Amino acid sequence: MNVQFANHTLERLDAETDFNANYAAEIVKGFRKLMRIIRAALDERDFRVMRSLKFEKLKGDRSHQYSLRINKQWRLIFEIEKAEPKNTIIVVDIEDYH
């Protein structure tokens, strides 16, 4: 899948191995692992197959967004922009769900 970032900090976190954006090492490692999975996916159906990712469509005023689990506490929030031949994932944020 194609990837875009909603903000420069997340783009740097993905691209620069020595940048942590003030997140704990565990969160950074999980984020980078998810980015590899996202880039390798053909479409969002691949996320459903990997149950451990806890792929979820958000509700309410965020019903256009989705999340993947980084760990029990943190989620990667993103939007899916439909396109041919590949959809684009727009990475919005890393959020604390507790």
Secondary structure in CASP SS format (residue, H / E / C, confidence):
PFRMAT SS
TARGET T0000
AUTHOR 0000-0000-0000
METHOD secondary structure of the structure
MODEL  1
M C 1.00
N E 1.00
V E 1.00
Q E 1.00
F E 1.00
A C 1.00
N C 1.00
H H 1.00
T H 1.00
L H 1.00
E H 1.00
R H 1.00
L H 1.00
D H 1.00
A H 1.00
E C 1.00
T C 1.00
D C 1.00
F C 1.00
N C 1.00
A C 1.00
N C 1.00
Y C 1.00
A C 1.00
A H 1.00
E H 1.00
I H 1.00
V H 1.00
K H 1.00
G H 1.00
F H 1.00
R H 1.00
K H 1.00
L H 1.00
M H 1.00
R H 1.00
I H 1.00
I H 1.00
R H 1.00
A H 1.00
A C 1.00
L C 1.00
D C 1.00
E C 1.00
R H 1.00
D H 1.00
F H 1.00
R H 1.00
V H 1.00
M C 1.00
R H 1.00
S H 1.00
L H 1.00
K C 1.00
F C 1.00
E E 1.00
K E 1.00
L C 1.00
K C 1.00
G H 1.00
D H 1.00
R H 1.00
S C 1.00
H C 1.00
Q E 1.00
Y E 1.00
S E 1.00
L E 1.00
R E 1.00
I C 1.00
N C 1.00
K C 1.00
Q C 1.00
W E 1.00
R E 1.00
L E 1.00
I E 1.00
F E 1.00
E E 1.00
I E 1.00
E E 1.00
K C 1.00
A C 1.00
E C 1.00
P C 1.00
K C 1.00
N C 1.00
T E 1.00
I E 1.00
I E 1.00
V E 1.00
V E 1.00
D E 1.00
I E 1.00
E E 1.00
D E 1.00
Y C 1.00
H C 1.00
END
